[in-house]
Amino acid sequence: MGSFSIWHWLIVLVIVLLIFGTKKLRNMGSDLGGAVKGFKDGMKSDDAAKKPDGQIASTTASASGSTIEGEIKDRQKS
């Protein structure tokens, strides 16, 4: 009961085609391909947002051109 032969896979393919139909399988394939392409594009844009030294670039601060100022307070040691 090891691996399936080519005839087993052909029978499974025919049954799947009869159940779902070629149009629905084609639509599912194109949807899956679009999702994979979108994921790859997202990963590429994430890599482009990183600086060479490994820090993530701040796109919001550079886009607005404003500087965020803050105040640092020292804690008293007891």
N, CA, C and O atoms as a DFTB+ gen file, in Angstrom:
312 C
 N C O
     1  1       0.835      -1.189       0.000
     2  2       0.000       0.000       0.000
     3  2       0.871       1.241       0.000
     4  3       0.552       2.228       0.662
     5  1       1.951       1.196      -0.728
     6  2       2.914       2.291      -0.777
     7  2       2.408       3.479      -1.566
     8  3       1.361       4.044      -1.251
     9  1       3.143       3.852      -2.580
    10  2       2.790       5.035      -3.362
    11  2       1.735       4.687      -4.410
    12  3       1.505       3.524      -4.743
    13  1       1.110       5.740      -4.907
    14  2       0.088       5.557      -5.930
    15  2       0.736       5.465      -7.301
    16  3       1.777       6.074      -7.548
    17  1       0.122       4.712      -8.177
    18  2       0.616       4.624      -9.547
    19  2       0.010       5.772     -10.358
    20  3      -0.816       6.536      -9.857
    21  1       0.428       5.877     -11.596
    22  2      -0.070       6.931     -12.478
    23  2      -1.575       6.789     -12.705
    24  3      -2.276       7.789     -12.862
    25  1      -2.067       5.563     -12.723
    26  2      -3.499       5.337     -12.946
    27  2      -4.335       5.838     -11.784
    28  3      -5.437       6.348     -11.986
    29  1      -3.824       5.698     -10.576
    30  2      -4.538       6.230      -9.416
    31  2      -4.659       7.757      -9.502
    32  3      -5.721       8.317      -9.227
    33  1      -3.565       8.422      -9.884
    34  2      -3.579       9.882      -9.977
    35  2      -4.492      10.354     -11.110
    36  3      -5.153      11.384     -10.974
    37  1      -4.539       9.624     -12.219
    38  2      -5.440       9.993     -13.309
    39  2      -6.902       9.866     -12.902
    40  3      -7.725      10.707     -13.264
    41  1      -7.223       8.826     -12.156
    42  2      -8.600       8.643     -11.681
    43  2      -8.974       9.762     -10.716
    44  3     -10.083      10.292     -10.786
    45  1      -8.075      10.120      -9.828
    46  2      -8.336      11.220      -8.889
    47  2      -8.530      12.527      -9.660
    48  3      -9.426      13.305      -9.333
    49  1      -7.710      12.776     -10.666
    50  2      -7.833      13.986     -11.472
    51  2      -9.181      14.045     -12.185
    52  3      -9.819      15.097     -12.212
    53  1      -9.613      12.943     -12.753
    54  2     -10.905      12.900     -13.444
    55  2     -12.043      13.170     -12.462
    56  3     -12.974      13.908     -12.786
    57  1     -11.981      12.591     -11.282
    58  2     -13.038      12.807     -10.283
    59  2     -13.068      14.264      -9.848
    60  3     -14.146      14.843      -9.709
    61  1     -11.907      14.865      -9.631
    62  2     -11.854      16.281      -9.234
    63  2     -12.418      17.163     -10.350
    64  3     -13.157      18.109     -10.075
    65  1     -12.076      16.862     -11.604
    66  2     -12.614      17.635     -12.723
    67  2     -14.129      17.496     -12.828
    68  3     -14.822      18.463     -13.145
    69  1     -14.639      16.313     -12.567
    70  2     -16.090      16.119     -12.626
    71  2     -16.803      16.850     -11.494
    72  3     -17.898      17.376     -11.691
    73  1     -16.203      16.886     -10.333
    74  2     -16.846      17.538      -9.190
    75  2     -16.804      19.060      -9.324
    76  3     -17.834      19.720      -9.184
    77  1     -15.628      19.623      -9.592
    78  2     -15.475      21.066      -9.586
    79  2     -15.658      21.711     -10.955
    80  3     -16.149      22.836     -11.039
    81  1     -15.286      21.044     -11.999
    82  2     -15.350      21.629     -13.335
    83  2     -14.089      22.414     -13.635
    84  3     -13.392      22.870     -12.729
    85  1     -13.808      22.564     -14.912
    86  2     -12.558      23.215     -15.301
    87  2     -12.580      24.711     -15.028
    88  3     -11.546      25.280     -14.677
    89  1     -13.725      25.363     -15.177
    90  2     -13.793      26.809     -14.979
    91  2     -13.516      27.174     -13.519
    92  3     -12.769      28.111     -13.238
    93  1     -14.111      26.440     -12.610
    94  2     -13.901      26.734     -11.191
    95  2     -12.460      26.448     -10.787
    96  3     -11.878      27.204     -10.009
    97  1     -11.876      25.373     -11.302
    98  2     -10.475      25.072     -10.997
    99  2      -9.549      26.142     -11.569
   100  3      -8.556      26.505     -10.938
   101  1      -9.867      26.649     -12.759
   102  2      -9.057      27.708     -13.366
   103  2      -9.143      28.982     -12.529
   104  3      -8.133      29.653     -12.317
   105  1     -10.346      29.321     -12.051
   106  2     -10.501      30.506     -11.211
   107  2      -9.754      30.353      -9.891
   108  3      -9.131      31.300      -9.412
   109  1      -9.817      29.172      -9.311
   110  2      -9.096      28.941      -8.058
   111  2      -7.593      29.047      -8.272
   112  3      -6.883      29.575      -7.417
   113  1      -7.103      28.555      -9.397
   114  2      -5.678      28.644      -9.703
   115  2      -5.220      30.078      -9.910
   116  3      -4.148      30.462      -9.442
   117  1      -6.025      30.872     -10.608
   118  2      -5.632      32.269     -10.824
   119  2      -5.703      33.067      -9.526
   120  3      -4.876      33.952      -9.308
   121  1      -6.675      32.773      -8.658
   122  2      -6.750      33.434      -7.354
   123  2      -5.544      33.092      -6.494
   124  3      -4.976      33.959      -5.830
   125  1      -5.164      31.836      -6.512
   126  2      -3.991      31.408      -5.742
   127  2      -2.719      32.042      -6.295
   128  3      -1.856      32.463      -5.524
   129  1      -2.593      32.114      -7.601
   130  2      -1.430      32.755      -8.217
   131  2      -1.351      34.235      -7.891
   132  3      -0.265      34.763      -7.651
   133  1      -2.505      34.913      -7.880
   134  2      -2.530      36.334      -7.522
   135  2      -2.143      36.553      -6.072
   136  3      -1.462      37.526      -5.748
   137  1      -2.570      35.659      -5.202
   138  2      -2.212      35.781      -3.790
   139  2      -0.712      35.578      -3.582
   140  3      -0.094      36.290      -2.791
   141  1      -0.130      34.619      -4.282
   142  2       1.314      34.379      -4.167
   143  2       2.089      35.570      -4.718
   144  3       3.093      35.979      -4.135
   145  1       1.635      36.125      -5.828
   146  2       2.303      37.294      -6.416
   147  2       2.218      38.490      -5.475
   148  3       3.202      39.209      -5.305
   149  1       1.065      38.711      -4.865
   150  2       0.925      39.799      -3.906
   151  2       1.817      39.611      -2.699
   152  3       2.385      40.576      -2.188
   153  1       1.944      38.381      -2.240
   154  2       2.828      38.094      -1.107
   155  2       4.274      38.382      -1.455
   156  3       5.001      38.974      -0.657
   157  1       4.703      37.967      -2.650
   158  2       6.085      38.223      -3.079
   159  2       6.350      39.717      -3.209
   160  3       7.412      40.195      -2.811
   161  1       5.385      40.463      -3.767
   162  2       5.552      41.912      -3.892
   163  2       5.631      42.573      -2.520
   164  3       6.403      43.512      -2.323
   165  1       4.844      42.091      -1.588
   166  2       4.892      42.620      -0.227
   167  2       6.224      42.347       0.442
   168  3       6.742      43.197       1.166
   169  1       6.776      41.184       0.210
   170  2       8.081      40.867       0.785
   171  2       9.179      41.725       0.163
   172  3      10.108      42.137       0.858
   173  1       9.084      41.999      -1.134
   174  2      10.083      42.844      -1.789
   175  2      10.003      44.269      -1.269
   176  3      11.037      44.894      -1.030
   177  1       8.791      44.800      -1.087
   178  2       8.663      46.171      -0.594
   179  2       9.111      46.275       0.859
   180  3       9.597      47.324       1.283
   181  1       8.953      45.197       1.627
   182  2       9.432      45.190       3.008
   183  2      10.953      45.209       3.044
   184  3      11.546      45.882       3.888
   185  1      11.590      44.477       2.134
   186  2      13.046      44.480       2.061
   187  2      13.571      45.844       1.620
   188  3      14.632      46.276       2.069
   189  1      12.835      46.521       0.746
   190  2      13.264      47.835       0.268
   191  2      13.150      48.892       1.362
   192  3      13.872      49.888       1.323
   193  1      12.263      48.698       2.335
   194  2      12.074      49.673       3.409
   195  2      13.159      49.565       4.471
   196  3      13.284      50.463       5.304
   197  1      13.939      48.504       4.467
   198  2      14.997      48.346       5.463
   199  2      16.261      49.065       5.007
   200  3      16.590      49.084       3.821
   201  1      16.956      49.651       5.966
   202  2      18.237      50.287       5.671
   203  2      19.303      49.207       5.577
   204  3      19.094      48.095       6.060
   205  1      20.443      49.512       4.965
   206  2      21.511      48.514       4.841
   207  2      22.047      48.018       6.175
   208  3      22.500      46.876       6.260
   209  1      22.010      48.846       7.228
   210  2      22.545      48.401       8.516
   211  2      21.529      47.603       9.324
   212  3      21.802      47.245      10.470
   213  1      20.365      47.317       8.751
   214  2      19.396      46.459       9.409
   215  2      18.267      47.200      10.096
   216  3      17.317      46.566      10.555
   217  1      18.336      48.524      10.184
   218  2      17.269      49.273      10.821
   219  2      16.169      49.532       9.814
   220  3      16.429      49.662       8.618
   221  1      14.947      49.606      10.297
   222  2      13.806      49.844       9.422
   223  2      13.682      51.343       9.183
   224  3      13.741      52.128      10.130
   225  1      13.513      51.741       7.947
   226  2      13.394      53.154       7.610
   227  2      12.019      53.666       8.011
   228  3      11.018      52.968       7.855
   229  1      11.979      54.860       8.515
   230  2      10.719      55.470       8.906
   231  2      10.152      56.209       7.708
   232  3      10.656      57.267       7.334
   233  1       9.112      55.663       7.107
   234  2       8.546      56.283       5.921
   235  2       7.614      57.425       6.294
   236  3       7.473      58.366       5.513
   237  1       6.970      57.382       7.464
   238  2       6.028      58.437       7.823
   239  2       6.749      59.722       8.191
   240  3       6.299      60.800       7.802
   241  1       7.852      59.648       8.928
   242  2       8.574      60.847       9.319
   243  2       9.251      61.481       8.117
   244  3       9.290      62.707       8.014
   245  1       9.783      60.682       7.212
   246  2      10.455      61.244       6.044
   247  2       9.449      61.806       5.051
   248  3       9.757      62.761       4.338
   249  1       8.258      61.233       4.993
   250  2       7.258      61.723       4.057
   251  2       6.692      63.059       4.504
   252  3       6.436      63.926       3.669
   253  1       6.488      63.247       5.816
   254  2       5.912      64.493       6.290
   255  2       6.970      65.568       6.459
   256  3       6.632      66.752       6.441
   257  1       8.237      65.207       6.622
   258  2       9.306      66.172       6.759
   259  2       9.346      66.832       8.128
   260  3       9.985      67.872       8.289
   261  1       8.686      66.257       9.108
   262  2       8.667      66.863      10.435
   263  2       9.580      66.096      11.377
   264  3       9.891      64.925      11.158
   265  1      10.005      66.791      12.437
   266  2      10.864      66.189      13.439
   267  2      10.056      65.995      14.723
   268  3       9.314      66.878      15.154
   269  1      10.219      64.840      15.306
   270  2       9.537      64.553      16.561
   271  2      10.509      64.848      17.692
   272  3      11.604      64.289      17.751
   273  1      10.093      65.732      18.585
   274  2      10.952      66.097      19.706
   275  2      10.389      65.497      20.983
   276  3       9.176      65.350      21.129
   277  1      11.276      65.153      21.903
   278  2      10.858      64.570      23.169
   279  2      11.755      65.040      24.296
   280  3      12.713      65.781      24.080
   281  1      11.439      64.610      25.469
   282  2      12.190      64.989      26.659
   283  2      12.558      63.721      27.422
   284  3      11.719      62.846      27.640
   285  1      13.818      63.636      27.823
   286  2      14.278      62.470      28.556
   287  2      14.513      62.871      29.996
   288  3      15.204      63.849      30.280
   289  1      13.930      62.102      30.900
   290  2      14.109      62.384      32.322
   291  2      14.897      61.236      32.940
   292  3      14.619      60.068      32.669
   293  1      15.885      61.573      33.773
   294  2      16.681      60.569      34.461
   295  2      15.945      60.084      35.697
   296  3      15.288      60.857      36.395
   297  1      16.066      58.806      35.951
   298  2      15.498      58.251      37.186
   299  2      16.497      58.447      38.315
   300  3      17.706      58.324      38.118
   301  1      15.999      58.741      39.456
   302  2      16.863      58.902      40.607
   303  2      17.224      57.539      41.159
   304  3      16.359      56.678      41.323
   305  1      18.500      57.342      41.445
   306  2      18.938      56.055      42.003
   307  2      18.808      56.096      43.506
   308  3      19.186      57.091      44.125
   309  1      18.278      55.034      44.120
   310  2      18.142      55.029      45.567
   311  2      19.233      54.263      46.234
   312  3      19.259      54.166      47.461
